[in-house]
Amino acid sequence: MYSALYRQASSASRVRQPIRDARDIQFQWWQELPSPIRALVVAPISFDLMQEYEIQADRTKGYDDDHKPCYCAFRYVLTQLRSDDDEVFYEAPVYAETLTSWRLLDARWLICRTTVDNFDHGRRQTSFSLSDTMPR
């Protein structure tokens, strides 16, 4: 069961790309977490990073000292071939989604879902919700 806590729409000035290096995780796991809530989450001490090689996507799981999941993130970016002059083609992002979740001290999960569905206009939407289970 999910319940909305917070909803925000803002410009997508910077899209978060999938993690490319496992060393980045220890510095990024808390970035989307609102500051007042940081003291209420279980901090991970180890991570598993799974990357998709055919598209820009990754999944990260963080574990506490009992090796129980306490952090989970999934990120992907869909691209489309575009051309400015019909001779040179390049990949441009057309949709991106990030789902990040943290286990709270009371065993519930705080979930942050961010989507960017219009890169040309920089339209981004972020929402927070609570769940009794870790997102899959």
C-alpha positions as CSV (number, residue, x, y, z in Angstrom):
1,M,0.0,0.0,0.0
2,Y,1.4,3.3,-1.1
3,S,0.4,6.7,0.3
4,A,1.6,10.0,-1.1
5,L,3.6,12.3,1.2
6,Y,4.9,15.0,-1.1
7,R,4.5,15.9,-4.7
8,Q,6.7,18.4,-6.6
9,A,6.9,19.5,-10.2
10,S,10.0,21.5,-11.3
11,S,12.2,22.0,-14.2
12,A,14.7,19.3,-15.1
13,S,17.8,21.3,-15.3
14,R,20.0,18.2,-14.6
15,V,19.0,14.7,-15.3
16,R,20.5,12.1,-13.1
17,Q,22.3,9.5,-15.3
18,P,22.6,5.9,-14.2
19,I,25.5,5.2,-11.9
20,R,28.6,4.3,-13.9
21,D,31.0,3.5,-11.0
22,A,30.3,1.6,-7.8
23,R,32.4,4.1,-5.9
24,D,29.8,6.8,-6.6
25,I,27.1,4.9,-4.6
26,Q,28.4,5.8,-1.2
27,F,28.1,9.5,-2.0
28,Q,24.8,9.3,-3.9
29,W,22.5,7.1,-1.8
30,W,21.2,10.0,0.3
31,Q,21.1,12.8,-2.3
32,E,17.3,12.6,-3.0
33,L,16.5,12.1,0.7
34,P,15.0,15.3,2.3
35,S,17.4,16.7,5.0
36,P,14.9,16.5,7.9
37,I,14.3,12.8,7.2
38,R,18.0,11.7,7.0
39,A,18.2,10.8,10.7
40,L,15.2,8.5,10.3
41,V,16.7,6.1,7.7
42,V,18.9,3.1,8.1
43,A,22.3,3.9,6.5
44,P,23.7,1.2,4.2
45,I,27.2,-0.1,4.7
46,S,27.5,-2.2,1.5
47,F,26.0,-2.1,-2.0
48,D,25.2,-4.4,-4.9
49,L,25.1,-2.7,-8.3
50,M,23.5,-4.3,-11.3
51,Q,23.9,-2.6,-14.7
52,E,21.9,-3.1,-17.9
53,Y,24.2,-3.1,-20.8
54,E,21.7,-2.6,-23.6
55,I,20.1,0.5,-22.3
56,Q,21.1,3.2,-19.8
57,A,19.8,1.6,-16.6
58,D,21.0,0.3,-13.3
59,R,19.7,-1.1,-10.0
60,T,21.4,-0.6,-6.7
61,K,20.7,-2.3,-3.4
62,G,22.2,-1.2,-0.1
63,Y,22.5,-3.4,3.0
64,D,22.8,-2.6,6.7
65,D,25.3,-4.4,9.0
66,D,22.9,-7.4,9.4
67,H,22.9,-7.7,5.5
68,K,19.2,-6.7,5.3
69,P,18.2,-4.4,2.5
70,C,17.9,-0.8,3.6
71,Y,18.3,1.1,0.3
72,C,17.1,0.4,-3.3
73,A,17.4,2.5,-6.4
74,F,16.4,1.9,-10.0
75,R,17.3,4.4,-12.8
76,Y,16.8,4.3,-16.5
77,V,17.0,6.7,-19.4
78,L,15.2,6.0,-22.7
79,T,16.8,7.6,-25.8
80,Q,15.8,8.2,-29.4
81,L,17.9,8.7,-32.5
82,R,17.7,12.3,-33.7
83,S,19.4,14.3,-36.4
84,D,19.8,18.1,-36.9
85,D,20.8,17.8,-40.6
86,D,19.6,14.2,-41.6
87,E,23.3,13.2,-42.0
88,V,24.6,12.9,-38.5
89,F,22.5,11.0,-35.9
90,Y,22.8,11.1,-32.2
91,E,20.9,9.7,-29.2
92,A,18.9,12.1,-27.2
93,P,17.0,11.3,-24.0
94,V,13.2,11.3,-24.3
95,Y,12.2,9.8,-20.9
96,A,13.9,9.1,-17.6
97,E,12.7,7.6,-14.4
98,T,14.3,7.2,-11.0
99,L,12.8,5.2,-8.1
100,T,14.8,5.4,-4.9
101,S,13.7,4.0,-1.6
102,W,15.1,4.0,1.9
103,R,14.2,1.8,4.9
104,L,13.1,3.9,7.8
105,L,13.8,3.0,11.4
106,D,10.2,1.8,11.9
107,A,10.7,-0.7,9.0
108,R,8.6,1.2,6.5
109,W,10.0,2.3,3.2
110,L,10.2,5.9,2.0
111,I,10.0,5.9,-1.8
112,C,10.9,8.8,-4.1
113,R,9.8,8.5,-7.7
114,T,11.1,11.1,-10.2
115,T,10.2,11.2,-13.9
116,V,11.3,13.4,-16.8
117,D,8.9,13.0,-19.7
118,N,9.7,16.1,-21.7
119,F,13.4,16.9,-22.0
120,D,12.9,19.7,-24.5
121,H,10.8,21.6,-22.0
122,G,12.7,20.3,-18.9
123,R,9.5,18.9,-17.2
124,R,10.3,16.9,-14.1
125,Q,7.9,15.5,-11.5
126,T,8.9,14.1,-8.1
127,S,6.7,12.4,-5.6
128,F,7.3,10.7,-2.2
129,S,5.3,7.9,-0.7
130,L,5.5,5.3,2.1
131,S,5.2,1.5,1.7
132,D,5.3,-1.4,4.1
133,T,7.5,-3.3,1.6
134,M,10.6,-2.6,-0.4
135,P,9.8,-1.8,-4.1
136,R,10.6,-4.5,-6.6
